[in-house]
């Protein structure tokens, strides 16, 4: 791995996190903030907490997943639901 590769990797790491959220729509920022204060929530819980329509929450989660700041897993109690968590500090 060359020095330029290391610098590129460091630059990528700096972009991940709240810097990556900065350029996203307000709905995505709100969803990220709600996830910051709650360990993990389902999509319907996020819609309830943010007072956003479910479709807007889906869009926000997609945008957050695109920049790798939100992770998801299947719910153990209901496999039809996904649990979302924030992956940044």
N, C-alpha and C positions, 0 to 999 in steps of 0.2 A: 504494500500500500504506500503510495507516494505521499509527499507532504500536501499536495493539492487535494488529494482524496480525503485526507484527514481534515483539512480546512473545510471542504465541502460538507463532510459529515457533521462537523461542529456547527456549521451554518444551518443545516437541516434541523438539528436538535434545538437550536435557538428559536426557530420558527414554530416548532411544536409547543403547545401550551397556550397561555392566554394571548400571546402574540398572534397565533393562528385564528383565535376567536375574534380578534379586533376587527377584521374586515368582513365578518359575517353579518347577515341581517339582524335587526333588533330581536326578532323572535328567537333566533338561535342563541343570542347572548342571554336572553331571559331564561331559556331552558337550561343553559350551562350554569347560570347562577343558582337556579333552583336545585340542580343536581349537586352543586357545591355544598349546599346546606343540608341536603338529604343524601344519605349513602346511596340508595338505589330506589328507583321508581319505575312503574310501568308507564306506558304511553297514556293510558287513561288517568292515572294519578298525576302525571305531568300536566295534562290538559286541565285537570281540576285545580292544581296548585297555581298555574300560570294564568288561568282564565282565558286561555287561547283555544280556538277551535281545534278539534282533533287533527284535521288536515294540516293546519299550520304547525302543530307539534310534530307531525310526521315529517314535514318538510325541514323543520329545524333540526330534527334528529339526523336526517339524511345529510344535511350540510355539516353537522358536527362530526358525523362518522367519516365524511370525506376528508376532513383535516385531522383525523385520528385523535380526537380529544374525548370521544365517548365510546364506551364499550357496551356490548349487550350480550345477554345469555338468556336461555329459556328459563321460564319460571318452573320451579319444582312442583308447585301446587296446581298450576294450570299450564300445560305445555303449549297452549295456543298463544300465551302471552310472553312477551320478552321483558326482561328487567334491564334498565339502562343505568350505567354508572359513569361518572366523570373520571377520566384517566389522567388528569393533570392535577398538580398541587396548587 
